[in-house]
Amino acid sequence: MDNIVHITIPMKIEDVNKHEIAELAQRLFLIGAIDKNIYTQIQQSIGCI
């Protein structure tokens, strides 16, 4: 049975450290917890792309 992880990132994240979100997304991607599409969506939502 797969483990399911739900991650919610608010649309307005001026008050959140974007670097921390980017680091978390990268770690999740590297361990295979999220796929490339989700990783890219997170990067786009925080303005890294």
MARTI-361956 format. One record per atom (N, C-alpha, C, O): residue number from 1; residue in three letters; atom name; x, y, z negated. Coordinates in nm, 2 decimals. Layout:
! MARTI-361956
+-----+------+------+--------+--------+--------+
! pos ! code ! site !     xx !     yy !     zz !
+-----+------+------+--------+--------+--------+
! NUM !  ALA !   CA !      X !      Y !      Z !
...
+-----+------+------+--------+--------+--------+
END
This chain:
! MARTI-361956
+-----+------+------+--------+--------+--------+
! pos ! code ! site !     xx !     yy !     zz !
+-----+------+------+--------+--------+--------+
!   1 !  MET !    N !   0.08 !  -0.12 !   0.00 !
!   1 !  MET !   CA !   0.00 !   0.00 !   0.00 !
!   1 !  MET !    C !   0.09 !   0.12 !   0.00 !
!   1 !  MET !    O !   0.18 !   0.13 !  -0.08 !
!   2 !  ASP !    N !   0.05 !   0.22 !   0.09 !
!   2 !  ASP !   CA !   0.13 !   0.34 !   0.10 !
!   2 !  ASP !    C !   0.10 !   0.44 !  -0.02 !
!   2 !  ASP !    O !  -0.01 !   0.44 !  -0.07 !
!   3 !  ASN !    N !   0.20 !   0.51 !  -0.06 !
!   3 !  ASN !   CA !   0.18 !   0.61 !  -0.16 !
!   3 !  ASN !    C !   0.14 !   0.74 !  -0.08 !
!   3 !  ASN !    O !   0.21 !   0.77 !   0.02 !
!   4 !  ILE !    N !   0.04 !   0.81 !  -0.12 !
!   4 !  ILE !   CA !  -0.01 !   0.93 !  -0.05 !
!   4 !  ILE !    C !   0.02 !   1.05 !  -0.14 !
!   4 !  ILE !    O !  -0.01 !   1.05 !  -0.26 !
!   5 !  VAL !    N !   0.09 !   1.14 !  -0.08 !
!   5 !  VAL !   CA !   0.12 !   1.27 !  -0.15 !
!   5 !  VAL !    C !   0.05 !   1.38 !  -0.09 !
!   5 !  VAL !    O !   0.06 !   1.40 !   0.04 !
!   6 !  HIS !    N !  -0.02 !   1.46 !  -0.16 !
!   6 !  HIS !   CA !  -0.09 !   1.58 !  -0.11 !
!   6 !  HIS !    C !  -0.01 !   1.70 !  -0.16 !
!   6 !  HIS !    O !   0.01 !   1.72 !  -0.27 !
!   7 !  ILE !    N !   0.02 !   1.78 !  -0.06 !
!   7 !  ILE !   CA !   0.09 !   1.91 !  -0.09 !
!   7 !  ILE !    C !   0.01 !   2.02 !  -0.04 !
!   7 !  ILE !    O !  -0.03 !   2.03 !   0.08 !
!   8 !  THR !    N !  -0.02 !   2.12 !  -0.13 !
!   8 !  THR !   CA !  -0.09 !   2.23 !  -0.09 !
!   8 !  THR !    C !   0.00 !   2.36 !  -0.10 !
!   8 !  THR !    O !   0.05 !   2.38 !  -0.21 !
!   9 !  ILE !    N !   0.02 !   2.43 !   0.01 !
!   9 !  ILE !   CA !   0.10 !   2.55 !   0.01 !
!   9 !  ILE !    C !   0.00 !   2.67 !   0.04 !
!   9 !  ILE !    O !  -0.06 !   2.67 !   0.15 !
!  10 !  PRO !    N !  -0.01 !   2.76 !  -0.05 !
!  10 !  PRO !   CA !  -0.10 !   2.87 !  -0.03 !
!  10 !  PRO !    C !  -0.06 !   2.95 !   0.10 !
!  10 !  PRO !    O !   0.06 !   2.96 !   0.13 !
!  11 !  MET !    N !  -0.15 !   3.01 !   0.17 !
!  11 !  MET !   CA !  -0.12 !   3.09 !   0.29 !
!  11 !  MET !    C !  -0.04 !   3.22 !   0.25 !
!  11 !  MET !    O !   0.04 !   3.26 !   0.33 !
!  12 !  LYS !    N !  -0.07 !   3.28 !   0.14 !
!  12 !  LYS !   CA !   0.00 !   3.40 !   0.10 !
!  12 !  LYS !    C !   0.10 !   3.35 !  -0.01 !
!  12 !  LYS !    O !   0.07 !   3.32 !  -0.12 !
!  13 !  ILE !    N !   0.23 !   3.35 !   0.03 !
!  13 !  ILE !   CA !   0.33 !   3.30 !  -0.06 !
!  13 !  ILE !    C !   0.44 !   3.41 !  -0.08 !
!  13 !  ILE !    O !   0.55 !   3.37 !  -0.11 !
!  14 !  GLU !    N !   0.40 !   3.53 !  -0.08 !
!  14 !  GLU !   CA !   0.49 !   3.64 !  -0.11 !
!  14 !  GLU !    C !   0.55 !   3.62 !  -0.25 !
!  14 !  GLU !    O !   0.67 !   3.65 !  -0.28 !
!  15 !  ASP !    N !   0.47 !   3.57 !  -0.34 !
!  15 !  ASP !   CA !   0.51 !   3.56 !  -0.48 !
!  15 !  ASP !    C !   0.58 !   3.42 !  -0.51 !
!  15 !  ASP !    O !   0.63 !   3.40 !  -0.62 !
!  16 !  VAL !    N !   0.60 !   3.34 !  -0.41 !
!  16 !  VAL !   CA !   0.66 !   3.21 !  -0.42 !
!  16 !  VAL !    C !   0.80 !   3.22 !  -0.35 !
!  16 !  VAL !    O !   0.81 !   3.28 !  -0.25 !
!  17 !  ASN !    N !   0.90 !   3.15 !  -0.41 !
!  17 !  ASN !   CA !   1.03 !   3.15 !  -0.35 !
!  17 !  ASN !    C !   1.03 !   3.06 !  -0.23 !
!  17 !  ASN !    O !   1.02 !   2.94 !  -0.24 !
!  18 !  LYS !    N !   1.04 !   3.13 !  -0.11 !
!  18 !  LYS !   CA !   1.04 !   3.05 !   0.01 !
!  18 !  LYS !    C !   1.15 !   2.96 !   0.03 !
!  18 !  LYS !    O !   1.14 !   2.85 !   0.09 !
!  19 !  HIS !    N !   1.27 !   2.99 !  -0.03 !
!  19 !  HIS !   CA !   1.38 !   2.90 !  -0.03 !
!  19 !  HIS !    C !   1.35 !   2.77 !  -0.10 !
!  19 !  HIS !    O !   1.39 !   2.66 !  -0.05 !
!  20 !  GLU !    N !   1.28 !   2.78 !  -0.21 !
!  20 !  GLU !   CA !   1.24 !   2.66 !  -0.29 !
!  20 !  GLU !    C !   1.15 !   2.57 !  -0.21 !
!  20 !  GLU !    O !   1.16 !   2.45 !  -0.21 !
!  21 !  ILE !    N !   1.05 !   2.63 !  -0.14 !
!  21 !  ILE !   CA !   0.96 !   2.55 !  -0.06 !
!  21 !  ILE !    C !   1.03 !   2.49 !   0.06 !
!  21 !  ILE !    O !   1.01 !   2.37 !   0.09 !
!  22 !  ALA !    N !   1.12 !   2.56 !   0.12 !
!  22 !  ALA !   CA !   1.20 !   2.50 !   0.23 !
!  22 !  ALA !    C !   1.28 !   2.39 !   0.18 !
!  22 !  ALA !    O !   1.29 !   2.29 !   0.25 !
!  23 !  GLU !    N !   1.34 !   2.40 !   0.07 !
!  23 !  GLU !   CA !   1.43 !   2.29 !   0.01 !
!  23 !  GLU !    C !   1.34 !   2.17 !  -0.02 !
!  23 !  GLU !    O !   1.38 !   2.06 !   0.01 !
!  24 !  LEU !    N !   1.23 !   2.19 !  -0.08 !
!  24 !  LEU !   CA !   1.14 !   2.08 !  -0.11 !
!  24 !  LEU !    C !   1.09 !   2.01 !   0.02 !
!  24 !  LEU !    O !   1.09 !   1.89 !   0.02 !
!  25 !  ALA !    N !   1.05 !   2.09 !   0.12 !
!  25 !  ALA !   CA !   1.01 !   2.03 !   0.24 !
!  25 !  ALA !    C !   1.12 !   1.95 !   0.31 !
!  25 !  ALA !    O !   1.10 !   1.84 !   0.36 !
!  26 !  GLN !    N !   1.24 !   2.00 !   0.30 !
!  26 !  GLN !   CA !   1.36 !   1.93 !   0.36 !
!  26 !  GLN !    C !   1.38 !   1.79 !   0.29 !
!  26 !  GLN !    O !   1.41 !   1.69 !   0.35 !
!  27 !  ARG !    N !   1.37 !   1.80 !   0.16 !
!  27 !  ARG !   CA !   1.39 !   1.67 !   0.08 !
!  27 !  ARG !    C !   1.29 !   1.57 !   0.11 !
!  27 !  ARG !    O !   1.32 !   1.45 !   0.13 !
!  28 !  LEU !    N !   1.16 !   1.62 !   0.12 !
!  28 !  LEU !   CA !   1.05 !   1.52 !   0.15 !
!  28 !  LEU !    C !   1.07 !   1.46 !   0.29 !
!  28 !  LEU !    O !   1.04 !   1.35 !   0.31 !
!  29 !  PHE !    N !   1.11 !   1.55 !   0.38 !
!  29 !  PHE !   CA !   1.14 !   1.50 !   0.52 !
!  29 !  PHE !    C !   1.25 !   1.40 !   0.52 !
!  29 !  PHE !    O !   1.24 !   1.29 !   0.59 !
!  30 !  LEU !    N !   1.36 !   1.43 !   0.45 !
!  30 !  LEU !   CA !   1.48 !   1.34 !   0.45 !
!  30 !  LEU !    C !   1.45 !   1.20 !   0.39 !
!  30 !  LEU !    O !   1.51 !   1.10 !   0.43 !
!  31 !  ILE !    N !   1.36 !   1.20 !   0.29 !
!  31 !  ILE !   CA !   1.33 !   1.07 !   0.23 !
!  31 !  ILE !    C !   1.21 !   1.00 !   0.30 !
!  31 !  ILE !    O !   1.17 !   0.89 !   0.26 !
!  32 !  GLY !    N !   1.16 !   1.06 !   0.40 !
!  32 !  GLY !   CA !   1.05 !   1.00 !   0.48 !
!  32 !  GLY !    C !   0.91 !   1.02 !   0.42 !
!  32 !  GLY !    O !   0.82 !   0.95 !   0.46 !
!  33 !  ALA !    N !   0.90 !   1.11 !   0.33 !
!  33 !  ALA !   CA !   0.77 !   1.13 !   0.27 !
!  33 !  ALA !    C !   0.67 !   1.21 !   0.36 !
!  33 !  ALA !    O !   0.55 !   1.20 !   0.35 !
!  34 !  ILE !    N !   0.73 !   1.29 !   0.44 !
!  34 !  ILE !   CA !   0.65 !   1.37 !   0.54 !
!  34 !  ILE !    C !   0.72 !   1.35 !   0.68 !
!  34 !  ILE !    O !   0.84 !   1.33 !   0.69 !
!  35 !  ASP !    N !   0.64 !   1.36 !   0.78 !
!  35 !  ASP !   CA !   0.70 !   1.35 !   0.92 !
!  35 !  ASP !    C !   0.74 !   1.48 !   0.97 !
!  35 !  ASP !    O !   0.72 !   1.59 !   0.91 !
!  36 !  LYS !    N !   0.80 !   1.48 !   1.09 !
!  36 !  LYS !   CA !   0.86 !   1.60 !   1.15 !
!  36 !  LYS !    C !   0.75 !   1.71 !   1.18 !
!  36 !  LYS !    O !   0.78 !   1.82 !   1.16 !
!  37 !  ASN !    N !   0.63 !   1.66 !   1.21 !
!  37 !  ASN !   CA !   0.52 !   1.76 !   1.24 !
!  37 !  ASN !    C !   0.49 !   1.84 !   1.12 !
!  37 !  ASN !    O !   0.47 !   1.96 !   1.12 !
!  38 !  ILE !    N !   0.47 !   1.77 !   1.00 !
!  38 !  ILE !   CA !   0.44 !   1.84 !   0.88 !
!  38 !  ILE !    C !   0.55 !   1.92 !   0.83 !
!  38 !  ILE !    O !   0.53 !   2.04 !   0.79 !
!  39 !  TYR !    N !   0.67 !   1.88 !   0.85 !
!  39 !  TYR !   CA !   0.79 !   1.95 !   0.81 !
!  39 !  TYR !    C !   0.80 !   2.08 !   0.89 !
!  39 !  TYR !    O !   0.82 !   2.19 !   0.83 !
!  40 !  THR !    N !   0.77 !   2.08 !   1.02 !
!  40 !  THR !   CA !   0.77 !   2.19 !   1.11 !
!  40 !  THR !    C !   0.66 !   2.29 !   1.07 !
!  40 !  THR !    O !   0.68 !   2.41 !   1.06 !
!  41 !  GLN !    N !   0.54 !   2.24 !   1.03 !
!  41 !  GLN !   CA !   0.43 !   2.32 !   0.99 !
!  41 !  GLN !    C !   0.46 !   2.40 !   0.86 !
!  41 !  GLN !    O !   0.43 !   2.51 !   0.85 !
!  42 !  ILE !    N !   0.53 !   2.33 !   0.77 !
!  42 !  ILE !   CA !   0.57 !   2.40 !   0.65 !
!  42 !  ILE !    C !   0.67 !   2.51 !   0.68 !
!  42 !  ILE !    O !   0.65 !   2.62 !   0.63 !
!  43 !  GLN !    N !   0.76 !   2.48 !   0.76 !
!  43 !  GLN !   CA !   0.86 !   2.58 !   0.80 !
!  43 !  GLN !    C !   0.79 !   2.70 !   0.86 !
!  43 !  GLN !    O !   0.82 !   2.82 !   0.83 !
!  44 !  GLN !    N !   0.70 !   2.68 !   0.95 !
!  44 !  GLN !   CA !   0.63 !   2.79 !   1.02 !
!  44 !  GLN !    C !   0.54 !   2.87 !   0.92 !
!  44 !  GLN !    O !   0.54 !   2.99 !   0.93 !
!  45 !  SER !    N !   0.48 !   2.80 !   0.82 !
!  45 !  SER !   CA !   0.40 !   2.87 !   0.73 !
!  45 !  SER !    C !   0.47 !   2.96 !   0.63 !
!  45 !  SER !    O !   0.42 !   3.06 !   0.58 !
!  46 !  ILE !    N !   0.60 !   2.93 !   0.61 !
!  46 !  ILE !   CA !   0.68 !   3.02 !   0.52 !
!  46 !  ILE !    C !   0.77 !   3.11 !   0.60 !
!  46 !  ILE !    O !   0.85 !   3.19 !   0.55 !
!  47 !  GLY !    N !   0.76 !   3.11 !   0.74 !
!  47 !  GLY !   CA !   0.83 !   3.20 !   0.82 !
!  47 !  GLY !    C !   0.98 !   3.16 !   0.85 !
!  47 !  GLY !    O !   1.06 !   3.25 !   0.88 !
!  48 !  CYS !    N !   1.01 !   3.03 !   0.84 !
!  48 !  CYS !   CA !   1.15 !   2.99 !   0.87 !
!  48 !  CYS !    C !   1.17 !   2.97 !   1.02 !
!  48 !  CYS !    O !   1.28 !   2.96 !   1.06 !
!  49 !  ILE !    N !   1.06 !   2.96 !   1.09 !
!  49 !  ILE !   CA !   1.07 !   2.93 !   1.23 !
!  49 !  ILE !    C !   1.01 !   3.05 !   1.31 !
!  49 !  ILE !    O !   1.01 !   3.06 !   1.43 !
+-----+------+------+--------+--------+--------+
END
